[in-house]
Amino acid sequence: MRSADLPEVRSIHLFQAMEEETFDSIVKAAYFQTFPDHVVLIEEGDPADFLYVVVEGCVELYASANGRETTMAMVSPVGTFILAAVLKDAVHLMSARTSQRSRILMIPSEDIRAAFVKDPAFAGAIIQELANCYRSVVKEHKNLKLRTGVERLANRLLRYHNDQGCHGFLLLPHDKRTLASLLGMAPENLSRAFNTLKPYGVTVDGAKVHLGDISALEALAKPSQLIDARSV
């Protein structure tokens, strides 16, 4: 790793509080790599050799079984993936591929495990990261179990709208196949769900979605702090 990259790595939340000696030990074999769109980074069932940190771009986590494939999550900067497998020295439960050109920090797993044992501040940051991941999984499970497909889509559109500045429209950050998979829907069901939302002011023009009646959409979606709020 170039010395010019070290301040950027140090600023990542996982590494901010760790001892300088520990930081030096994990970056000695770490490196940044830039990948083009749609490159498979890891495959489920393979051993976890690296911790991955997405610094730029976006990575899709997905899984396959019985001829089916589904998107599990999208990882945006600055986000980690496969942290639990790294700590357990276990195999990947998901595959990962870039969904756009991405710059990724890769740190050997054995260095992460050694740092976890000897540096309490780093161990605390790891535990906090895993706790956040667990709570995100619980929220997503509630979203899938307690809402219809139309309600899931409505809440996801409201989230994107808020993230993009609340201007009455939004750009879908992923293609519709990926969005459908994230919402636990078939692509044709996503199209039907968008049609169902038309009376609530939702119109679609390619990747651009106009929200003409936010109040009506919120009344349908019934957003919940215990499902939708990232800070809870």
Protein Blocks (a to p, Z undefined) as FASTA:
>chain_A
ZZklmmmmmmpmklmmpcfklmmmmmmmgccddddehiafbdghiacfbccddfbhcddd
dddeehiacdfbdcdddddehklmmmnopacfbdcddfbdcddddddfklmmmmmmmmmk
lmmmmmmmmmmmmmmmmmmmmmmmmpcfklmmmmmmmmmmmmnopnopacdfbdfklmmm
mnopafklmmmmmmmmmmnopacehjaccdfblmlmmmmnopafklmmmkZZ
